[in-house]
Amino acid sequence: METIEIDRYSRSCTLYGFDPRIKLASTVALVAALSFMKDLRALMVALFFVLALLAISRLPVLHFLRVFSLALPFIAVTSLAMLFTSGPQPALAMALRVSASVISLLLLVTTTPFFDVLKALRWFRVPYVFCALLLFTYRYIFVILEELELMNKARRSRGFSLKGSLLSKDVFQTISFTGGMVLVRSYERSKRTHNGLLSRGFQGEIHTLRGLSARPRDLAYVAAFASVITIILSIQLGVVQWML
């Protein structure tokens, strides 16, 4: 089964060479600043910045859009909730704020190998249990998808065709049995995977072939994020008065 890993193109993009610790800290700082933004001008500046980074990164557009589409329902729900409770301007601000935050986080995880992100988290003293849970949760998704695909192939080879209404007892029973068997099969496979890791000396720490080392160009990365954060905070606080 072909799986779409979120960091598939991380090593071929232009932002790959930057220190993952710098990218992680800069992204978290920007998202934290965006959480306080209500001014539409500040939010548009932040959105333009992350879109410019996306263009510079040279990530495949279709790959990024497929990943970003998973967040669209959440953006739509939160924006509609603000529209019905507070009006159009707060709803637009919510959409811009969430979109800019999601794009910045996706830029982090799509331009950085997943293990490098985990290693950066460990450098910032994030508990290894939390990092291990992130690692196994991420990998477990693909285990479930692969087991589901194997079961679907086995059923199709026996002439099974899932047709009918979801309200049908037979269809609902089949879906229920499939969901249960997928969890059982993936759980058994995850235990074998864990035993394999333990036999290879896994103790919860994240080790990668790429070392963590900051370079002069990382200062430019930090400076770009710091400048944008300063600008949007100045606009929000009324220090900078200008019209778009």
SVG drawing of the C-alpha trace seen along z (x, -y; Angstrom):
<svg xmlns="http://www.w3.org/2000/svg" viewBox="-31 -55 59 71">
<polyline fill="none" stroke="black" stroke-width="0.4" points="0.0,0.0 1.3,-3.4 1.3,-5.8 1.7,-9.6 4.2,-10.5 4.1,-14.1 7.9,-14.5 8.3,-12.7 9.9,-15.7 11.7,-17.2 15.2,-16.4 14.6,-17.9 13.2,-21.2 15.3,-24.4 14.5,-24.7 15.9,-21.2 19.4,-22.4 18.3,-24.7 18.7,-23.6 15.5,-21.8 15.8,-23.4 15.8,-26.9 12.8,-26.0 10.9,-24.5 11.5,-27.5 10.7,-30.1 7.5,-28.3 6.2,-27.9 7.0,-31.6 5.0,-32.7 2.0,-30.5 2.1,-31.8 2.1,-35.4 -0.7,-34.6 -2.9,-33.3 -3.2,-36.9 -3.8,-38.6 -7.2,-40.1 -6.2,-42.9 -6.8,-41.8 -3.8,-43.7 -1.5,-41.9 -3.0,-38.5 -2.6,-39.2 1.0,-40.1 1.6,-36.8 -0.3,-34.8 1.7,-36.5 5.0,-35.6 4.2,-31.9 3.0,-31.7 6.3,-33.3 8.1,-30.7 6.1,-28.0 7.0,-29.4 10.7,-29.5 10.7,-26.0 9.8,-24.6 7.6,-21.9 5.3,-20.1 2.1,-22.1 -0.2,-19.1 1.5,-17.4 1.1,-20.4 -2.5,-20.9 -3.3,-17.3 -1.9,-17.7 -3.5,-21.1 -6.9,-19.9 -7.1,-17.8 -7.3,-21.0 -9.9,-22.7 -12.9,-21.2 -11.6,-22.5 -10.9,-26.0 -14.4,-26.1 -16.1,-25.0 -14.3,-27.5 -14.9,-30.3 -18.6,-29.5 -18.9,-29.4 -17.4,-32.9 -19.6,-34.1 -22.8,-33.1 -21.7,-34.4 -19.6,-37.4 -20.0,-38.6 -18.1,-38.5 -14.9,-40.4 -14.1,-38.1 -14.9,-35.1 -12.5,-36.3 -9.9,-37.0 -10.3,-33.5 -9.9,-32.0 -6.8,-34.0 -5.3,-33.2 -5.9,-29.4 -4.8,-29.2 -1.5,-31.0 -0.9,-28.9 -1.6,-25.6 0.5,-26.6 3.5,-27.5 3.2,-24.2 2.9,-22.2 5.9,-24.0 7.8,-22.8 6.8,-19.1 6.9,-19.0 10.4,-20.5 11.9,-18.7 12.3,-14.9 10.0,-13.6 12.8,-12.2 14.7,-15.5 11.6,-17.2 11.5,-14.7 15.2,-15.1 14.7,-18.9 11.9,-18.4 14.2,-16.2 16.9,-19.0 14.3,-21.3 13.8,-18.8 10.4,-17.6 9.9,-14.3 11.0,-11.3 7.7,-9.6 5.9,-12.3 8.3,-12.1 7.9,-8.3 4.2,-8.6 4.4,-11.0 6.6,-8.6 4.5,-5.5 1.2,-7.4 2.6,-8.6 3.8,-5.2 0.7,-3.5 -1.5,-5.4 0.3,-3.7 0.0,-0.3 -3.8,-0.7 -4.0,-1.8 -2.0,1.1 -3.9,3.6 -7.2,2.1 -6.0,2.3 -4.9,6.0 -8.4,6.8 -10.1,5.0 -8.0,7.0 -8.9,10.3 -12.6,9.5 -12.6,8.4 -10.7,11.6 -13.7,13.5 -16.2,11.5 -17.4,9.2 -18.9,6.0 -19.9,3.4 -23.1,2.0 -26.3,0.8 -27.4,-1.8 -25.5,-2.4 -28.8,-1.9 -28.8,1.7 -28.1,4.2 -25.7,6.3 -23.6,3.4 -23.4,1.9 -22.4,5.3 -19.7,5.7 -18.2,2.3 -18.3,3.0 -16.5,6.3 -13.9,4.7 -13.2,2.0 -12.7,4.4 -10.5,6.8 -8.3,3.9 -7.7,2.8 -6.9,6.4 -4.5,7.1 -2.8,3.7 -2.4,4.2 -0.8,7.6 1.5,6.2 2.4,3.2 3.5,5.6 5.8,7.4 7.2,4.0 7.8,3.0 9.6,6.2 11.7,5.7 12.7,2.3 13.6,3.5 15.8,6.3 17.7,3.6 18.4,1.6 15.6,-1.0 15.3,-2.8 13.0,-5.7 15.7,-8.2 15.7,-9.5 18.9,-9.0 19.5,-10.3 22.5,-10.3 22.2,-14.1 23.6,-16.1 22.2,-19.3 24.4,-22.2 23.4,-25.9 25.0,-27.8 25.2,-31.5 22.2,-31.1 20.1,-30.0 20.4,-33.5 18.8,-34.8 15.9,-32.4 15.4,-33.5 15.7,-37.2 13.0,-36.8 10.6,-35.2 11.5,-37.8 10.9,-40.7 7.5,-39.4 6.5,-38.7 7.6,-42.3 5.7,-43.8 2.4,-42.0 2.6,-42.7 3.3,-46.4 0.2,-46.5 -1.9,-44.7 -0.9,-47.0 -1.3,-50.1 2.3,-51.1 2.4,-51.0 -0.5,-52.8 -0.8,-52.2 -3.5,-51.2 -3.3,-48.3"/>
</svg>
